[in-house]
Amino acid sequence: MAVEGTLAIDGGAPVRQTPMPSRSLIGQEEKDAAMALFDDAIASGNAFGYGGPPEQKYEQDFADYMGGGYADAVNSGTNAVFAAVGALRLDALSEVICPPITDCGGIMPVVLAGCVPVVSDADPRSFNTAAEYIEPMISERTRAVIVAHICGDAVDMDPVLELARKHDLYVVEDCAQSHGASYKGQPLGTLGDIAAFSTMFGKHHCTGGQGGIVYTQNEELHWWGRRFADRGKPFNMEGTGGNVIAGINCNLNDLSAAIGSAQVAKLNMITGNRNQVGNAIRDALVDAGLGITVGWQVPDSESSYWFLRLHFAAERFSVDKNAFCSALAAEGIPTGASYRAIPAEQPWFQNKACFGNSGFPWDCSDYQGPKDPQYQITNAIESIEAHFRITIHEHYGDQEVKDIVTAIRKVAETYAV
């Protein structure tokens, strides 16, 4: 059914007449948990710290949410990646294959762990890498692969895991944007050797302003990650005195952990509702013939939609993607024309600006690999240019779904060629 009316950007009435609902991530439950901790501290006269009962509870709550395993709460998603890589105890100058589209904080820890990041390309249908783009980047120096499940969409993990077994490589899952998403019925984060989650305030669940979790089902990796994340303290090591490995203080704290436990109790609701909203929009667009569809997802996977990634068929429209997105935003839909999160394009990576002017690790005389940072991002750039994003969250309902679909139809039909 056609949608009539002048585009809002041209002076017409917008589809969405009221602001989208606020997310309201933090509520009374989190306040009560924090106040209980303050009350205990005041009553006892002892300040709360880290690693106490609240943090232990949060770690257990998250591990239970994942279906078992081991969790270590840390103070950022970046440090979750750092501790996950640290848990592997890789030799210096080992190569680690990294995702093409991710926050720089998902790759910088590789360099800070003394290793060399090598950036693989994306599957052109998504923002995620795939085994066929990882394999050409493998060398005799490769020891691990990091895969990031961007925007809540799963990487096709079975081929990646098969490739890793073939070459004896660790697999680190960066689940910063994919809490609660699944692949063939398994939660993301349970497929590789170890996983990193971000719990900053914009993610599916949070521990306050910043935070993260290192998760694994491998007990040995868990303990090495925990040691690395707390200055090498000899956790779970009998008869060992002193710090056993060099690491920094990546610890979370009990106040953040108390908030985290209240959040984990809501996580099934959060991710379930996001999945329902995202899938409803996807299903409404799939056969609409508008030239706008929700981006391709791996079969037999469930997204948790950190944001909605939409494919823009440029040949179908009389305007470019930026103009289309401006018109969609004017209809009251929270729209972003691009998600150009490509670390390999950034000055720090291009200029090897990591440790003063040394060029380390690439220019280290002991490194036998290429002296220029290695990356392949052709598909990643094309994919970013072919997609745009719409913000959704768990408190959207049927009306928000209807308004998003109606606005897309209105703009698409107006600009159709």
Secondary structure, DSSP 4 states (H G I P E B T S, - for coil): ----S--GGGTS--S--SPPPP---S-HHHHHHHHHHHHHHHHHT----SSSHHHHHHHHHHHHHTTSSEEEEES-HHHHHHHHHHHT-PPTT-EEEE-SSS-GGGTHHHHHTT-EEEE--B-TTSSSB-HHHHGGG--TTEEEEEEE-GGGPPP-HHHHHHHHHHHT-EEEEE-TT-TT-EETTEETTSSSSEEEEE-STTSSS-SSSS-EEEEES-HHHHHHHHHHTBTT--TT-TT--S--S---B-B--HHHHHHHHHHHTTHHHHHHHHHHHHHHHHHHHHTS-SSEEEPP--TTEE---SSEEEEE-GGGBSS-HHHHHHHHHHTT--EES-----GGGSHHHHTTTTSTTS-TTTT-TT--S-SSPPB--HHHHHHHHHEEEE---TT--HHHHHHHHHHHHHHHHHHB-
